[in-house]
Amino acid sequence: MTAKRTMFGLLAALAMSGGCGDDAKPTDTTEADTASDVAPDAEDVAADTTTGPTAEQQAILGVPEAARFTLTGLTAPVHVVRTEAAIPHIYGANAVDVARVVGFVQARDRFFFMDLQRRLGLGTISELLGSAGLGSDIESRGTGMAYVTDRVVEHLSPDFRAYLTAFADGVNQYIEAVRRDELPGPTETQFAALLGYDSAADMMKPFALRDVVALATVFMYSTNFETGDVGATAAAQRVDGLFAGATNEALRKTGYLADIWNDVRPIFPGTNTTGGFGLTGAGASTASGAGAGAGDAASTPADEAGRGSRRLPAGMAQRLHDKLQARFRRLGKDRDAGFGSNIWAVQGTKTKDGASLLANDGHLELSVPPLAWGTGLDTRVFGGGDLHQLGGWLGTFPVIVGGTNGDVAWGGVNPVVDITDWYREELQLDANGAPAASRFGTAWKPLAALDESYEVAAVAALGSVGRTETWTRWATFDGRWITAIEGRPASGPDDAGAGETVVNVLGDLVVPQDMDDDGVIEALSFDHTALDATRWPEALFQVGLAKDVSEVREATRGYVGAALFTQASDRHGDIFYTSYQAVPCRGYLGRTDGVFAPGADPTRVIDGTRFGGFEIPTDADGKSDEGPGQTDPQKCVIPFDEMPYAINPTTGFLFSANNDPAGLTDDGDEKNDAWYLGGPWSSVRANTIRKDLVAATADAQADVGAMETIQASKESRLGRELVPHLLAAIQRGKDLASIGGTPADWEIRLEQRYSGRSAEMDEVAARLDGWGARGFVASSGVATFYDAPDADAKANAVAAMVFNAWVRRFLSLVWDDEGISAWRWSGSREQVAAVFRFLAGRGPNNPGALASWDAETEEAVFFDRLGTAAVERSDELMLQALEEALDWLESDTTAPGAGGFGTTDMDQWLWGLRHQVKFRSILAGYIGNDPTLSLITDLFEITTDRLPLADSYAAGDPRAGLKWFPRGGDQWGVDAANPGLGGTDYTYGSGPAMRIVVALKDGAVEGSLILPGGESALTDSPHFDDQARLWLANAYLPLRFAPADVAAGATGREVYAPPAQ
């Protein structure tokens, strides 16, 4: 783009005309009124329409009117046409009018969720829920969320400020309508008295511009703020003590470092979206950012212990990591269970009719209400503007992040790009024992101190006493935020002695002091690109105004502070992917031949006494400015054209599922490329998607249906990779039972394990072999209102249940005895990746070049279990795990959907009777598991009480009593259904928060959309859970884009009009 596209056709002043003083006034519509709308009055058409309604206007106005509201501040009528499942399509004369109505309409559907999100972003949950929310508030402000919100507010363009201000005004006019009892309040407000409020409306705090921007901040932090450096540092401090005194101690240590700790290869190497840094496709490509060396491949335990130059006090990094990971888990990001998203695009040359295709499903918490909200926004039909969009936003910030405008379709996935650095600091205290300065080089630099006040509500039901708490937070001279301080734990301010001060750092009360007698008081701080953000939310909006994929790419220059790995398709058949967001070059950190010096490694805690923070410069439009970095390394940003991206690759398709963008980790090292981006990345879903896209595009017949089929894929990739090894182990045990000779000790044990359960193991082998022949589909097998399994599906379900019971126990037998307390990223993912490599590396002469290969056993030493006299082999562990799985599967059921099946009849072992999806209240993520509030949270769950699995149940039917919904899929499947890889609970609560498929060709739009719940958060609304019925069945709503299509699916039209003059 040569110039920034005009975002709105109206001056900012329009957003400020009118406010909460004059409120929305709904008017009942009579039959006569409805009939008159078929021949619309002039007042219902935009003021500048003088020649009568156009065909598109007539299509919208021809939808029968269902309700009429008066909103102050509008310049012309706004029409909201509801289609299937109450999806609102909002048509106005200008974007500010549309925004005002969006605020009103969304608040009617989702006010309480909006309220929680803005409070999360500003750190004010305690103003609503009292002490139960105080810890979250301190974390929010202590990690910069309120600061980032205020910074973005300060830098908003006049047009976008007008848009967001109007949105806030629409929300407030809804609140006033509730206050006057003209509209029902959110269901949650029925508990107003319990929380100490006199009325429902008193519980509803008005929105300001700052509140709206806070919604965007929550999105920024939930997708891009990372603490992996802290966790890796904590783990590194434990590396040196691993395997002390164990059998084959030296081999285990060497093997662990080389094969696990220093090897970040994905489970499926080569699963990358582009060919390397810069452009892939469109007739040009660039070589991958070549590794400059082996990186950490040769690091030792001593190296790892000193990677941060000096050790932090014992447990300091781990405590901070655990605190922040608990926060992430409350928001649906569980590393061990797995989280992520899928997106892919198909070029017009590979489709049935030449249309480009884009499919996106973001995997987040399956909350109630859903994190996504579907809508259409339009200023073209009634105002001739450039806003014509359909899709959904994640959270409640009013910008579509996945959808289409008819010219392009766009979406994205979590990038796993490292834009957060963590630092070890040394502090100097003042006379009162409070932090005063931090050391940098040989100088003590004064700290910046800011007092934060928290208004804690009096909520008697929760034991909260109303009060104001004020605590100081600190930042270094160059803007690094301090998040942990070495010191003596305190229970309150009175714990401070003479010359001491109690400080509150992310909710931990501490008296700063040198606890480990090393002569310094240490702290942890961070720098994050979001602290430099200015107009990041506007960049999201600009993507939705693009006319082709090139303009989408240009809009992403504004991704400073957060981003998704973005993909787009356009009406010309082109497709596009970019990994871009502003990432610091980090050239000021010492690196030689791809190896960062101790204390300078950005994947660990950096030595903040030697290295300062970074700064992301931006231009007047909020886009990354690469100029200052030419002379100042602290301000250097990886060049826009160097970040991996692709346009029209030779494959004819693009995919991204939180995988490596450019093969940067295929050599096992994420830090030795031309630029350090982050990682490690996932690969399993992406590998499956790529495989399925190859098949779908082979004959150039791909279409929307084929994309929906891929989104619904329940193939078990773990089953496909591991079942052959288990079948071989069973066969080996069987063969040993029938051959002579003198078997080795381990062969005797293997034969005994097989012979002891031969009939069952043979049946398992037959079932797993059949499962493989049918494609390893992890079917539910349970008959429900959304699934009617046939014989194959039931057989698949039994195999999936056996496999998933087995794989957990196999991994446990391999790893639990080793006592490994140091996993760099995600224990389960690292364990599986290593097991894949270990199984492939079995045999003479070390075929996998494993450092852990044991010449005696001819396989990785980790298959030998510590604490036993025998030297076990992998085959033994596989059959032992199968024995244990069979024992559990045959054991008694302990509760509906829990425990074993109480029978040896394998036909009864249906996967869906244990693997179930949960739709939990969003409130639980904000207040934790406080049982006092279960009365509220339980009300908002979608369970089988609301959506019964069947009309009735016969006596003994295992479906009776199930709270949640039987579901297919398993760990790291495309249709995300991750139950984790430990324990005996197979339920899950994260998955596709919105599925969308878009086909574009010459202005025509086709596609589908679905949410895991409903548009409305009102529990008595028919649209509270109507989409959940479709989502469970992998069914969709039609994507209605053109006005004629919208009218064809319309269920009614609401008119929002300005006050009569």
N, C-alpha and C positions, 0 to 999 in steps of 0.2 A: 504494500500500500504506500503510495507517495504522500498521502495525508491521512490523518486520523479521521475515520468515518464519523459523521455527525451521529451521535447516539440518540439524540432526541430532537424533536422539532419544536420544543417549547422552552421558554426562558425559565430559569430557576424560580422566578417569582411565583409562577403558577403553583408550585408546591406549597407555598406559604399562604396562599389565599384560602381562608377558611381554616377551621381547626376543630377542636373538641367542644367548643362552646355551642355550636349548632350540630346536632347529632343525627345519625342515620335514622330515618323514619320509614319503617316498612309499611307497605299498604297492601291489603288483601286485594287480589285480582278477581273480578267477577267474570262470568262467562262472556258477557258482552265486551268487557275490556279485552279478553283474550281474543275474541273474534276480530275486534277492530285492529289488532296488530298484524293480521294477515295483509291488510292494506295499511301500512304504517303511517302514523301521523308524522308530519314534518319534524316535530320536536324530538322524535326518536332517531333522527338521522343527524350526522355531524353538521355543524352550522354552515360549513362551506359547500354543502351539497345543494345545488340549485337546479339540477336537471332531473331530480327524482332519483330514487334508489337504483343503484347498479344491480346487476344480476347477483353478485356476491352479497351485497347488502340485503337484497330481497330474500336470499336464502336464509340469512341469519334472522331477519325480522319476521320471516314466515313461521318461525318456531313459536308455538303458543306460549304466551307469557304466563309464568307461574308465580311471580312475585315482583314487587316493585319497591325500591328503597330510595330514599333521598340522602345524598351525601354532600356535605358542604365541600367546596374546593374544586368540584368537577367543573369543567368548561363545556361539556357536552355529555349526552347520555352514553353510558357504557353498558354493553350487553354481555351477559354471562350465559352461555349456552352449555347446559350440562348434557354430556353424553353418557354412555354406559358407565355404571359404577360411579356416577356423579363427578366424572372428570370435568372441571370447569374450563371452558374456552372463553377467554376474556377479550372482548373487542371494544376498543376505544379510539377516540380521535387523536390522542397523543399518548406518549409513554407515561407522563405524569398522571394523567387520568387513569390509565391502566394500573399503574402502581398503587394508587389510592384504593382502587377496588380490589386488587390482589391482597392488600393488607387486610381489608375487611373480610374477604372471602376465606383467606387462609386462617385468619383468627377464628372464624366460626368453626372451621374444621379442626384446628390444631393449637389453640391459644396456649394451653398449659405446656405443651411441648416447646413452643416458642419461648414461653416464659422461662422454662428450665434452661434452655440453650443460651438465652441472653444472660441469664444469671451465672451460668457456667463460664461464659466468656468474660464476664466482668468480675467474677468472684463475689457474688452477692446471694448465693443460695441460702446462706444463714439468715438473711433478712426474711425469708419465707419459711424455712424449716427449722430455724434455730440452730442449736449446737450440732445437730446431725449434719449440717452442711458446712460448718466452719472449717473443718480440715480441707475439704475440697476448695473452698474459697481461698484459703492461704496458699494452696498449691497453684491455683489458677493465677493469682496475682504474682506469686513468687516465681513463676516460669514466664511471666511477661505478657500474659494474654490481655489484661486490661491496658497495659502500655501499648501493645500493638494496635488494639482497638482505637485508642486515642490518637495514635500516629496516623492511622489510615483516615480517621475522621478529619484530621487537620489537612490532609492532602487531597481530599476528594475534589474532583472537578465540579464546577457549578451544575452541570447537567445531571451527573450521577448523584450529587447531593440532593438535587430536586427530586429525583426518582425515589431515593431511599427515604427522604423526609415525607413524601406523599404516602409511601407504604406505611410508615409509622402512624401517620394521621388516620389512614384507613383502619389500622388496628385499634386506635383509640376511639374512633367512632363506633366500632363494634362494642368496645367496653362500655361506652355510654348507653348503647342500646340495651345491653344487659342490665345496666344500673337502673334503667327505666322499666325493666321487665318486659321489654318488647321482643327480646330474643333470649333463648336459653343460654345460660353460661356453660362453661366447660364442665363435664361430668365431675372432674376433680373438685370443683368448688362446692359440691355437696358436703365436703369435709371441712368447710371453712370454719365452722364452730370448733371442730376438733383441734384445728391449728390456731385458734384464738382470734378469728376474724368475726366481725358482726354480721357480714353478709358476703354473698358470692362476689359481688363487685368489689368489695373492699380487698379481696384477695388478688384482684387483677390490677397490677400496677401499670399505669400508662407507659407506652413506648416513646422513646426519643430516638433521634438519629444515632446516638451512641449505642443504644440497645440493638438497633438493626445491624450495625457494623459488627457488633460482638458476635452475631450469628455467623458471620463470615470468618471471624477469628477462630471460632470453634472448629470449623471445617479445616482451616489452615493447620491447626495444631493436631487435630485428630488424624490427619493424613501424613504429616511431614516432620513433626517434632520427634526426635529419637534420643534414646538413652543407651544405645548399644555400646558406646565407647566406655561408659561407666561400668556396664555389666562385664565387658571384656576385661577391663582392668581388674575388677574384683575377682574374676575367674583366674586371670594370670597370676594373681598373688597366691593362688592355691596350687598352681601347676607343679611347683618344685617339690611339694610334699606327696604327690601322687605315687602310688605303687610302692611306697616304702616298705621294705621287708617282704614283698610279694614274690612268689615264684616267678622266675624270669623277669626280675625287676628291671634290669637294664633294657631288655628287649621290649618290655611293655612301655617304658618311658620313651624310648626312641621311636617305637611304632606309633604311640599316641601322638607325639609331636609332629611327626612327618605325615602320618596317614589321616589324622583327624584335626588336630589344632591348626596346623599350618596348611591344610588342604581344604580350600573352600569351593572346590569344584561342585557344581550342582549335581543332583541325582542323575539328571540326563544332560551331560555336557553337549555343547553344540546347539542348545535350544535358545538361540538369540534372535532378536527381532531384526537387527541390521547387521551389515558386514563389518562395522567398525566406526571409528570417529568420522564425522562429516556425513556426506550424502551417500545413501545406497539407493540404486535404482535410477529410473528416468534417464537411462543411457550413461550414467556415470556412477562410479563407486570409488571408495577409498579403502586403503589397507587398514586393518585393525591396528589400534594403538599398540604397537609391539612392546612386549615386556622388555624392560631394560636389564632384568636379572631375575634371580630366583626368589626375590623378596625375602620373606621370613622362612623360607624352606629349611634353612640351616640353623634356625634359632634353637636355643637350648632352654631348659628350665630356668637357668640363671638369667638368660636374656629376657625371658618373659617376666620374671619377677622385677627386673629393672627397666622394663620398657618405658615406664613413666619417669625415668631418671632417679626418682626417690620414691620409696614406698609410702603410701598413704597409711594413716593409722588403721590398725586392724578393724575390719568390718565396716569402715566408713563408706567405701564405694558400694559395697553390697547393700547396706541399709538404704542408701539413696536409690539404687537400682530397684530394689524390692518395692519401695514406696511408689515410684513412678510406674513400674510395671503393674502394680495393683490398680493404679488409676487407669492405665490403658485397658486392663481387663474389664473394668467397670464400664468402659465405653466400647466394648466388643472387640478389642484387639488382643487376642490371646496367642502368643507366639507358639506355645507348645501345641495347642489345638490346631493352629494354622488359620490365617485369614488372608484375604486378598480379593482380587477382582479379575474379570476377563473382558477383553475387547478384541475384536478383529474386524477387518475390512476386506472386501473382495472387489477387485477391479472389474469394470464393466465388460472387459474382454473375456471374463471367466464366468459370466452369468447367463441365464437363459434368455433374457431380453435386452442385455446390454446395460442394465441398470447397475450402478454401484451399490454395494451392500455394506452396512455397518451393524454390528451386534455388540451390545455392551451389557454386562451385569456386574454391578458393584457388590462385593461380598462384605457385609457389615453385620452388626447385630440385628437379629430379626425381632426388633422391638415392636411394641404396641404403644402408640401408633408407629407405622413404618418410618424409617429414616428418610424415605423418599416421598415426594408429593408430586403427583402428575398434574400438568396444566398446559394450557395454550395461551399465548400472549400475542395480541395483534393490534397494530395501529395502521395497517395497510388498507383494510377494507373500508373503514370509516374516516380515515384521516390521511391516506396516501403516504403513511410513514414507512420506515424501514424495519419495523418490528413485526415479525411474523414467525413465531416459534411454537414448537410443541415438543414436550418431553417432560423432564422432571428435575427437581433439584434435591440434593441430599442435605438433610437438615432442614432449616427453615429460612435460609437466606434467599431472597427472591431473584435468583439468577439460575437459569437452566444450565446444568452441567452435563447433561446427556440428552440429546434430542436432535431436532432438525429445524431448519428455517426454509426448507424447500430447495435451497441452493447447495447447502452442505449438511451433513450429519456429523455429529461429534460426540466424544465421550472420553473416558480415561480410566486408568487404574493406579493404585498406590505405587509410587515409583521406587521406594527403598533407596533414595539418593541421600547422601550424607551432607546435610546442610546445617548440622549442629555440631559444634566442637565443645569439648569439656576440658577443664583446666584444673590443675592442682595449684593452689595459691598458698602463700605464707602471709599471715596477718600480724599486725601490730595493734595492741589494745590501747585505749586511752586510760586516763586515771581512774575511770569508773569501771574498767574492765570490758568496755564495749569495743567492737571492731572500729578501728580508726584509719588504718592504712594497709596496703598490700605491697609486698616487695616486688620490684621489677628491675632486674639487673642488680645494681648495687644501691638503688634508691628506694625509699619508702614513698609510695604514691598515695595521697589521700583518697579514701573511699567516698563515693557519693552515697549519702544516706537519705532515705525517704520514708516517712511514716505512713503506714496504711491503716486506716480505721475500718473496723468491721462491726456493722450493726447486727447484733444477734437477737433474733426475735424471741419473745417469751412464748413458748409452746409447752404448756403444762403437760399435755399428753405425752410429750417426748422428753420430759424432764429438763427442758431448756429454760433457763432464767434469762430474761431480757437484759441486755447489757451492751456496752460498746467496748470493744477491745482494740487497742492500738499497738501495732508492732512495727518495728523498723526493719526495712530490707536494705541491702547494700549492693553496690556494683563497683567494679574496679574503675580506674581512671579512664579506661578505653571502652567501657560499656559492657563488661562481662558480668553476668548476674550471679551472685553468690547464693548457692542452694544448700550447702552443708558446711558446718563449722565444727572443728574438733573441740570437744569439751565434755564437761560433766553433765549427765542427764539431770534435768530438773523437773519438778512437778508443778511449779508455779513461780511467780515473781519473788515470793518470799524466800526461795531457796538460795538467793544470792547473799553472799557474805560481804564484809567490808571490801571495797574496791572491786566488786564483782557486779556483773549485770546478767540477767537472764534474757536470752534472745530467743526468738521464735523463727526457725528456719524451715520453711515448708511444713509447718505443723509440729516440728520437734523443738521442745524446750531444752535449751542448752546453756550452761555457764561456760563461756569460752576459756579454755586453758589447755596447756600442753599435757595430754594424757599419756603419751608414750615416751616422755622424757627424751625426745630427740632435739630439744632446744627450740622448736618452732611450734606455732599454732597453725595448723593447716586447715584449708577450706577447699571446697569444690565450687567451680563456677562454670558457666556456659556462655557461648555466643551462638546466635541462631539467625539465619538470614531474615526471618520474619521481623526481627527487631529493626531491620532497615526497610521494611515494606512501606510503600506509599499508596499505590493504586492497584494493588493485586486484585481486589474484587472487580474492578473495572476491566481488567484484562480478561477475566472470565466472561464478562458480558460482551466484550468485543469479539470473542470467538464466535458467539452466537449471531453476530451481524455479518460474518464473512460471506463472500460470494463464491469462493472456491477454496481449494485446499491451500493455495499459496497465501491467501489472506488469513486463513487459520494460523498458518505458521508465523506470519508476521505478528499476529495478535499475541502469540505466546512470548514475545519479547518482554511483555509486562509481567511474566511469572517471576516475581521477586518476593520470596518469603514462603512460597509453597507452590506446588504444581502436582499434576498427575502426568503419567506417561500418556500423552494425548494422541488419539487417532481421529481421522476424519475421512469422509468420502464426499464426493460432490456430484452434481447433476451431469457433469461431463464424463463420468465414469472413472475419475481419478481417485486415488487413495493416498493417505499420508499418515506418517507416524513421526513423533518427536519425543525425545527424552528431555527436552529443554526445560530448565528453570535456571535461575541465576545460582551458580555454584562457585564458591571461592576457589581460585587457582591453588592457594596454599603454597606458593613458591617460597615463602619465607620460612617454611618448615624444612629442616635439613633432610635431603634425600640424595643418596648416592647409589647409582646403578639400581634404582628401583627400591631401595631399602631406606626407610626413614630412620633417622638416628634416634637413640634413646631419648625420650622426653619430647619428641617431635612427631610421633606417630598419631595421625588423626583418627585411627581406629581404637585408640586408647586415650586415657586422660593425659593431656599435653602439659608440659611444664610451663605453668603460667608465669613463673619468675623469669623465663627467658623468651617466651613467645607470647605476643599480644593477640588480640582478637582481630577479626576481619571486618571489612565494611563493604557492602554492596552499593555502589553509587547508582543513582537513578536520574533520568532526565526529567524534564517538565511533565512528560506524559506518564511517568512512573515506570518507564522501561529501563532495563539494565543499561548502564552507560559504561562501555568498555574503555573509554578514554583515560580516566584517572589511573587505571591499573597499569597503564603503559610505563608509568614512572614510580608508582607507589605499589609495592607488592601486596600490602595489606588490603588494597582496593582492587586487586586484579580479579576478574571474573572469567571463567572459561569461555572462550569466544562462542558466540551464537552459532556460527557456521561449523564449529568443531564438535559440538554435541551430536551424538548419534541421531540421525533422522533418515527417513526413507520416503520416497515418492515413486509410486508405480514400480515396485521391484519386479524382477523377471518371473518370480513365482506367480504373480497376479494376485497375491493376498499378503496381508500383514496380520500379525497377532501379537498380543502382549497380555501376559497374565502374571505380573510381578516378577517376570524373568529377566535375566541378564540382557541389557539392551544391545550389547555389541560383542558378546563372547569374551568379556573382560576377565572372567573368572575360570575360563576353561583350562587355564594352566595351573589352577589351584591358588592363585594369588590375586587379590583384588586391588593391590596397591602398586603394581609395577608397570602400569601402562602410562602412556603419554600424559594422561590426566587421571587423577583419582576421583571417581564419582560416588562410590559407596558400595553397597552390597553387604554380604552375599545375597543372592537372589534365589527365588523359587524356580522350579523347572517342570514339575510334574504336570500341572494343568496345561501349561503352555505346550509341552511336548504332545499331549493328547490332542489339543486343539489343532496344532500344526498337522498332525497325522490325519485328523478328520477333515481339515480343509484341503489337504492334498486329494483326498478321495472325492470331496464335494465339488472340486473344481476341475477334476480330471477330464470331464467331457464338456466343460464350459456350460453347464446346466444349473449352476447354483442359483437359488432363489431364497425368498424369505423363509419358506418352510424348511429348507435345508439348514438355515441358520438357527431356527428354533430347535431343530433336532439336535444340533451340536450343543446348544445351551442346556438341553435336557439330558445330555450324556451322563450315564451312571456307570460307565466302565470303571472297574477297579484296576488302576495301574499298578498298585502294589501287588494285587493278586496276579496280574499278568506276569510280573517280574519274579515273584517269589514262589508261586505255586509249582513251577517246574522243578525247583530245587527240593521242595517238600516231597513231590511225587518221586523224585529220584531217590530220596532218602528212604521212603517207604519201600520202594522196589529193592533197594540195596539190602534192607533188613529182611525182606522176603526171600531174596536170593540166598542170603547167608543161612537161612533156615533149611535150605535144601541142597547145599553143596558140602562137600567134604573138606578135607585138609585141616590145617591147624590155623585157625583164625587168630588174629591179634586180640589183645584184651578189649580194645574199643569195639572190635567187630562182634565179639561175644556179647558185650553190653547192648550193642545195637540190635542184634538178633533177638535178644531177650525182650527188649522193649517192644519189638514188633510182635513176637510170638505171644506175649501176654495180652495183646489186644488185636490179634490178627484180623478177626472178622470185622471189627469196627474200622480198623485202618484200611482194610481193603475196600470197605464201603465208602470211606472218606475219599480214597484215591479215585474210585469210580465217579463219585460225585464231582470232585474237583476237575477231573479230566473232562467230564461233560460240560462243566462250567466254562472251561477254556474253549471248548469247541463252539460254544454259544457266544463267545466274545467277552467273557468275564464281566457280565453285567451284574452289578450289585443290586438286584431287585429287592423290593420290600417283601413281596409275596403275600401281603395281608390284604384281604378284601375290605375296601372302604368305599365311601361315596365317591371318591376320586380315583380309585384304582381297582380294576377287575383283573387280577392276575390269572394268566392261563397256566398250564402245566409247566411250561418252560420257565415262566417267571417264578413259580413256586420252587422249582428245582434250583434256579439261580439263587433264590433267597436262602435256601438251606446251605448251599455252598458258601455264600457270602458270610453267613453267620459262623460257620465252622472256620473259615479263613480268618475272619476278624478276631474270633476268640483265640485262634492259634497265634497270629502274628504278634499280639500283645505279649503273650507268654514267651514266644521265641526271643523277642527283643529284650525282655526282662532277663531271660537266662543268659543272654550274651553280655548284658551290661551291668545288671544290678550288683553282681559280686565284685566288680572292679573298683567300686568306691570312687568313681570319677565325679568330682564336684566342680569341675572346670569345663563348662561348655561355652564356647564363644558366642553363639547366636541362639539357636533353638535346639535344645537337647534332642528332641525327637527327630528333627530333620537331619541333624548331624549323625545320629545313631543309624538312621535308615540309610543315608548316603554311604556311611562306612561299611555297613553290612552288605550293601550291594557290591561294593568294591571287594570286600573280603570273599564273598561267595564266588565272584568272577575270578578271583586270584588264587583259587585253590589248585593244587597240583604240583608236580615236580618242577624244579628249576624256577620257582617263584614267577609264574607267568604274569602276575599283575604288578610285579616290581614293588611289592609291599615292604615297607620297613618293618612291619610287624610279622612278617612271614617267619614261621618257625620250621626249621629244617627237619625236626623230628616228626611233626604232624603234617607238614607240607600245606599249612594253611595259617591264617592269622592266629597269633597267640591268644587273642581275646576270646576264642571259642573254648579255651580251657578254663573251666570254672575254678576260681580261687576258693580255697577252703575245703576242697575234696582231695582225697588221695589219688584219684584217677586223673589221667590227662584226657579230658573229653575232646571229642571232635564235633564239628558242626552238624553232621548227620545225627549224632546222638541228641544234641540239643533240639534239633527239629522234631524228633520223635518224642522226646520228653515233653516238649511244649504241646505236642498233639495229645499226649496222654493227659496232661493237666487241663487242656481245653475240653477234652471229652468228659473228664470228671466234673468240670464246672457246668457244662451244658446239660449233663444228666442230673445235676443236683436240683434240689427243690427250688421252686419259685419263692422268693422272699417277699415280694409285693408285686402288684400289677406292673408288668414291664420291667421287672428287676429280678436278678438271680438267674438260676438255671431254668430248665423246662420241666424238670421232674419226670423225665421219660427217656428211654433209650431209642425211641422211635424218632429217627432223624427227620422224618417228614414234618414233624411238629416244630422243628427248630427254624422258625421263619425270622429272617433278619429284621423285618419291620416290627416285630414284637419287642425288640430291644433297641433298635435304631430308630429314634423318633425325633421330630423337630419340635422345638419349643418356641412359642411366641410369648415373650415375657414383657411386662410393663417397662416402659422407658424409664419410669421413676426409679426403678431398682438401681440403675446405673449411676444415679445422682446421690442416693442416700445409702447405698450399700445394702446389706442384708438385715437391716434393723427389723426384728420381728414385730415391733410395735406398729409399724406401718404396713404390715402384710394385709390388713383390712383394705387399704387403699390399693396396693400394688396388685393384689389378687383380682380385684374388680376389673383390671384392664388387661388381664391375660386372655388370649384366645385359646381356649381349651376344648376338649371333646364335650364339655357341658354345653358350650355354645354351638359347636358343630359336631354333633354325634357322628361317630364313624359308621353306624348302621341304624336302621329303624328299631331293631330289637336284637337281643342276644339270647341264645339258648344257654341253658345251664352249663357251666364249665367253659364257656367261650372265653378264650384268653384276651379277647379285645375288650371285654367288660372291665371297667375299672381303669383302663388306660387314660391318663390325663392328657398325654400329648399325641402327636400324629405320626403313625408309621410312615417311614420314608425310605426310599432307596438311596443308593450312592454310598461312598465311604471316603476314607481319608484322601484328601487332595484330588478328588474327582472334579470334573468340569462343573457339574451341577453341585456346587459346594455343599457338602454335608459332613464336615469334619467332626468326628466324635473324639478325636485325640487317639493316642496310642498307649494309654495306660489305664489301669484299673478295670472295673467291670461296668461302668456307666457308659452307655453308648448313645445317650441323647446328645443333641447339639442345639445351639441357639444362635449361630451365625450362618449367613448364607446370602443368596441374591436379594439385596434390598430393593432392587428394581431391575427388571429385565426389559430390554428394548431392542427391537430390530427395525432398521430403516432401509428401504430401497429407494433410490433416487434416479430419475432419468428425465431430462428435459422439463423439469418443473413438476413432474408427477411424483407423488409421494405415496408409498405403500409401506405397511409395517405393522408392528404389534408392540404392546406395552402391558406390563403387569406389576403390581406391588404385592408384598407379602402381608396383606391385611386389608386395609381400606383407606379411602381418602379421609374419612372422618374419625376423630378421636372421641366422639360422643357415643357412649356405650349403647344408647338406645336408638342409634341411627342404623338404618338398614345397610349403610355404607361403612360401618365399623369393621366388618369382617368379610364383606362380600367378595373381595378380590382374593382373600385367602383360599377360598374354595377353588378358584381357578389356578392360583399359584401352586397349590399342592398337587394339582393334576398336570403341571407344566402346560397349562392352557393360558391364553392371552386375551386381552381386549384389542380390538382393531385400533390402529393408529390413524385417527381421523384428522386430516390436515386441511384440505381444501374446504372452504365454506359449505359447498354442496355436500361433502361427505359428513361434515359436522352436523349439518341439518338432518341428514338421513339417519344419523344415530342419536338425535337429540331426544332428551326426556323432558325438556322444559327450558324456558329462558327467563332469567332474572334481569330486570332493568334497574340500573342505578342512575338516577337523574340528579342534576343540580337543583337547588331550591328554586321554587318558582320566583321569578322576578316580580 
